[in-house]
């Protein structure tokens, strides 16, 4: 029985719903991330927002706060799902090395019949032109491809990812070409959620202090507000700092991987701050290069290898056999 691509995928990804959803191998960390988001929101809605219902002259502002909190939290969770449950931009693997250089030399071997077997040599790097500038791309032994520019192999997922930024264990997925936008929106929206919870908790403390007279009595009266304020303040430093960092990267059209390796095409993709932001937020998300729900081919069609004559070092003519089935990933 034919198996689907996701069932034979050699990376460490986890697939759900027959290949419709894909996660990284550390997808279990999503449970922690969900708890860090949902738990304080539940506490806020059941304590702080509930208390605010009695503080306003009319219930309308309090209900608005409650509804906005719930809807905005759902929005953040949707962004988390779009970041972690989709193909981040995986590059298809080759089943054979690309364009093998078959040669005869001191490293050649002989089979039982005494016939010499050519050895395969692949250069570790080769040069392609990107925006009219020569860029050195590396060969990936695992995926057996020359990686496209801005592509890197993730050691966690064991995949080559286009426009690789980093592997985020908080979302259990690589961050690359197809999910970077949603990752940034998730991080920045989480920062705004922290600001909102902090402000509403502080407002609740202010109302209680007006009733009790002192700040200390208000804090004793509403410990949940104090806990939420401290919690939001701590996590705001994390997600807020991450938001500022990625705003800087977007403005320069760089990735986290590139900025810590300044020799790799530094400034090559910078089109100006405004255009860089348009590229991230206003361009259509590219479709996945891999159809994980497609069926694997039971048999590859056999083709006749083509033979190319190569002159040996002593002038004798030798035969180079190059299998047409060896396919190289095309670079754009």
HELIX and SHEET records of a PDB file:
HELIX    1   1 UNK A    5  UNK A    8  1                                   4    
HELIX    2   2 UNK A   29  UNK A   43  1                                  15    
HELIX    3   3 UNK A   44  UNK A   48  3                                   5    
HELIX    4   4 UNK A   49  UNK A   55  1                                   7    
HELIX    5   5 UNK A   60  UNK A   84  1                                  25    
HELIX    6   6 UNK A  180  UNK A  212  1                                  33    
HELIX    7   7 UNK A  215  UNK A  221  1                                   7    
HELIX    8   8 UNK A  223  UNK A  252  1                                  30    
HELIX    9   9 UNK A  256  UNK A  259  1                                   4    
HELIX   10  10 UNK A  273  UNK A  281  1                                   9    
SHEET    1   A 2 UNK A  14  UNK A  16  0                                        
SHEET    2   A 2 UNK A  21  UNK A  23 -1                                        
SHEET    1   B 2 UNK A 101  UNK A 103  0                                        
SHEET    2   B 2 UNK A 119  UNK A 121 -1                                        
SHEET    1   C 2 UNK A 109  UNK A 110  0                                        
SHEET    2   C 2 UNK A 116  UNK A 117 -1                                        
SHEET    1   D 3 UNK A 125  UNK A 130  0                                        
SHEET    2   D 3 UNK A 133  UNK A 140 -1                                        
SHEET    3   D 3 UNK A 145  UNK A 146 -1                                        
SHEET    1   E 2 UNK A 152  UNK A 154  0                                        
SHEET    2   E 2 UNK A 159  UNK A 161 -1                                        
SHEET    1   F 2 UNK A 166  UNK A 168  0                                        
SHEET    2   F 2 UNK A 173  UNK A 175 -1                                        
SHEET    1   G 2 UNK A 306  UNK A 311  0                                        
SHEET    2   G 2 UNK A 317  UNK A 322 -1                                        
END                                                                             
